[in-house]
């Protein structure tokens, strides 16, 4: 396998998750991977976005930098890394909508055997980072992804992050990810790329019938 192909599909409103996504991309690139960074799109109307000052402006800015993730991106990838801010202790609706849209690939068995990993951020301490990452493990299992956590396989893990994936606490969007948190994200990118390379080979396809 010449280059593992990594899709990083994330949602970010105030840049914390975006910065983690970029650090993961840098780690994967350092392992020789080909990377696609994609931002999930809002599906609420302008009246809802206006209730959060700056939401619409930040969305417009980030959408100009990143394409929306597509079904074709997921089919292309050897590994998919999902990133999300915490919403009431779980995945954001924007990213979940993208995952829900992968049903066609799931039905065809085209996601079986791909690597899957997760990362995220929250506004406050104990705001649900770990529960959010774990909430994505379920959909990944249904999609047939091989879940790759971080464990404590790198020294960076003893300073920041979680064994489930890179995380950050933004303290109500007043603090951006520091060097320690970005180091965990960088390690995640390297780990995902190396595992994807090691697992390279024909995809496992589920038979139509079982005798």
N, C-alpha and C positions, 0 to 999 in steps of 0.2 A: 504494500500500500504506500503510494508516494506521499500523499498528504491527507491526513484525516480532515474531514469536512465538518465544521462545527457551526451549528445555528444557535445563536443567543437571542432568544425571544423574550423580551421584557416589557414591563410597563413601568413608567416612572412619571411622577407629576412634578417633583421638586428637585430632581437631579441626584438624590442619594443612590437610588437603584441604578440610575444611568451610569454613575461613576464606578460602581461595582461591576457593571456589565463591561465597561471599557477595560477595567483591570483584568477581568477574566479573558477578554479578547486578547489582550497583550500577552497573558500567560500562554494561551493556546498558540498564538503566533510564534512565540519563542520556541515552541515544540515543533514548529514546521507545519502547523495546521493552516487550513484555509478557513476563514471566518466570515460569517454573515451576522451583522448586528441589526436587529429589527425591533421596532417599538410598536406594541399593540395600540390600537386606536380607541378613542372614546366612542361610545355609542349613545351617550346622553345628549340632550339638546342644549343649546346655548343658555337657556334660562336656568338650567341646573348648574352649568359651569360658572355662571356669573355669581353664584352664591359663595364661591371660593375665590377671593381676589387673586388675580394673576394666573388662574388655571388656564384660561383660554389662550393667553399670550404665551405661556410656557409650552402648552401643547403645540401651538403653531410653530414655535421655534424648534422643538425637538422633532416634530414631524417633517420639518424641512431637512433635518440631518439624517433621519433614518426612514427607510421604507417600512411599510407594514408587513408583518410576517404573513406568509402565505402557505397554503397546502404544499405547493411546489418546493418551498424552502425546507419543509420537514421531510419531504421525500428525498431531496438532495442530500440531506445531512447524514453523517455517520453518528453524530451525537447532537442532542438537543439540550440546551441549558435554559431553564425557565427562571425568570427573575420577576419579583413583584414586591410592592409595598404591602404592608399588612392592612387588611380591612376587617376590623372586628375579629381579629385573631385568625383570619383565613386569607385565602388568595383574593386578589383584586378581581372585580367583575370583568375588567377589560382583558386581562390575561386569560381568565377562565373561558371567555367567549372564544378566544383563539383556540384553546385546547379543545373545546367542544366542537369546533369546526373541523377537527381532524378525524371525524368519524368515518369519512370515506376511506382514508388511508388505513385506519384501524380495521375496517371491514375487509379490506383486501390483504391484510396481513403485512403491509409494507413498512410498518414501524417495528415489527418484531426484531429484536436483537440489536437495535440501536441503543447507544448509551444515553442515559438521562440523568440530569443533575439539576439542583435548584439553589437559588440564593435570594436574599430579600432584605428589606429594611423596615423599620418602624419608627414612629415619632417619639415614643417614650420608652423608658426602661420597663421591662416586663410587659411590653405592649403586644406580645404575641409572635415574636420572630420565629421561635422554634415551632410553635403550633402551626404557623403559616407554612413553613417549609415542609413539615410532615403532612399537611393537608394536600400538598401536591404529589406526594409519594403515591397516594391512592390512584389518581388518574394516570400517573406514569405506569403503574403496574398494569392497569387495564389496557393501556396502549401497547404493552409488550416491551417497554423499554427496560434496559438493564440499569438499575439505579446505582449510581456511583456517589456515595457520600465522601466526606473528607477524612473522617476519623481524626487521628492525631499523627498523621503520617508526615508532617512537616513542622519544623520548629515554630513557624508562624502561628500554628494552631494553639499554642500555649499562651498567646498574648491577645487573641481576638477571634471573632467568628464562632461557629459552632461545628460539631462533627457532622452535622447534616448539610451544611453549606455556608457560604460567606454571608455575613449579616452586618447591619449597621444600625445604630440608634441616633436619630438626627436631633433629638432634644427640640422637638417642634420646629424642625427645619432651620435651626440656628447653627448646627455643626455638620460639616461635610465629612465623609470618610477620611480618616487619617492614614498615615503610612502603614500602621499595623493592620488595619482592616483591609486596605488595598493589597497588602502582601498576602493575606488569606485568599482574596479573590484571584490574585495572580496565580497562586498555587492551585486553586480550583481549575483554572484554565489549563494549566500544565497537566494536572492529573487527568482531567477529562480527555484531553488530546492523546495522552499516552495510553490510556485504557482503550480509547477508540481505535488507535493503531493496533494494539495487541489483539483486539477482537475482530480485526478485519477478516472478511471472508463472506461466503454466501449467506444470505439471510435465511432464517428459519421460517418456513411458511406453514401455517396451520392447515392440515388437510380439510377438504370439504366434509368428509364423513369419517367416522371412526369405527372400525370393525371390531 
